[in-house]
Amino acid sequence: MRIGFIGQGAMGSRMAARLVAAGHDLVVYDRFREATRSLQQRGAAVAASAKQLAAGVEIVFSSVTDDSALEQVMFASDGVLAGVALGTIVIDMSTVSPRMSRRLHESARAKGVAVLDAPVSGSTPQAEQGQLVIFVGGEEDVYQKCQPILAVLGSKTLYLGPGGSGTTMKLCANTLLGLGVQALAEAFALGEKGGLSRERLAAVLSETAVVSPSQKSKLENARKDEYPAAFPLRLMFKDFGLIVETAMELSVPMPATAAAVQVAAAEHARQMADHSDEDFSVVVRAMERLAGVA
């Protein structure tokens, strides 16, 4: 198939590389031309704009940072909807608001274009290995048609319902992700303040049933007090914003999430001041500092 892929960041570049490796004819676009160089060297064509990319492909994938970025690549005068042909399918894998996903579905439908919102669960290793879990919203017949191409990117694709359902599911999953690491951070602060060593805490927690797989994946960061950015805190903080915004729209109380947002906000401010970019599990260090043990 001739496929377009917009967004060549940490996740998008890895997903696009899998499509090239699977033998698809790929066209890529990123606002930073340098980000497309690696895929160009593997044989992908590079489009000058999202509009140009959309004009010559059967499926348009997108994986961009936030609502603003998605609006730019989809709705601008040089965006996808300005150039897309009747019958094309757009698969947006970004983590954005359900409201933005529904807007994209509706606008594309008016042009005879189908959309799937298909955000993913997993980080860069899973993207490289094709082991992502993909949450899909949109028309079910379009989902069924796209399952073979989605299987190149994910080990599981899960259909949730109409447009916006995939992004809603992603926010639910990331609520648990963010709260899980916040809980881990509080457990570390409590244990260290109570006299337990960082090494012993990490070792014993890894043996317990109460620590989830996502929490366990961050124990080594906490043990070493090193937080390389597999999933940067700035993105978790952005997702917390989407979660809280959606909860406000739906009148859903989320008191534990609100507390986690405040810790993430403080750490985000620190990183901005330091010009650093660490993993969202760095909230372990933030809680240690608040407890006076770091």
Secondary structure as GFF3:
##gff-version 3
##sequence-region A 1 294
A	DSSP	beta_strand	2	6	.	.	.	ID=ss1
A	DSSP	alpha_helix	10	21	.	.	.	ID=ss2
A	DSSP	beta_strand	25	29	.	.	.	ID=ss3
A	DSSP	three_ten_helix	33	36	.	.	.	ID=ss4
A	DSSP	alpha_helix	37	41	.	.	.	ID=ss5
A	DSSP	beta_strand	45	46	.	.	.	ID=ss6
A	DSSP	alpha_helix	50	55	.	.	.	ID=ss7
A	DSSP	beta_strand	59	62	.	.	.	ID=ss8
A	DSSP	alpha_helix	67	75	.	.	.	ID=ss9
A	DSSP	alpha_helix	80	83	.	.	.	ID=ss10
A	DSSP	beta_strand	89	92	.	.	.	ID=ss11
A	DSSP	alpha_helix	98	109	.	.	.	ID=ss12
A	DSSP	beta_strand	114	117	.	.	.	ID=ss13
A	DSSP	beta_strand	120	121	.	.	.	ID=ss14
A	DSSP	alpha_helix	124	129	.	.	.	ID=ss15
A	DSSP	beta_strand	132	138	.	.	.	ID=ss16
A	DSSP	alpha_helix	140	150	.	.	.	ID=ss17
A	DSSP	beta_strand	154	161	.	.	.	ID=ss18
A	DSSP	alpha_helix	165	193	.	.	.	ID=ss19
A	DSSP	alpha_helix	198	205	.	.	.	ID=ss20
A	DSSP	alpha_helix	213	216	.	.	.	ID=ss21
A	DSSP	alpha_helix	219	224	.	.	.	ID=ss22
A	DSSP	alpha_helix	233	250	.	.	.	ID=ss23
A	DSSP	alpha_helix	255	274	.	.	.	ID=ss24
A	DSSP	three_ten_helix	280	282	.	.	.	ID=ss25
A	DSSP	alpha_helix	283	291	.	.	.	ID=ss26
###
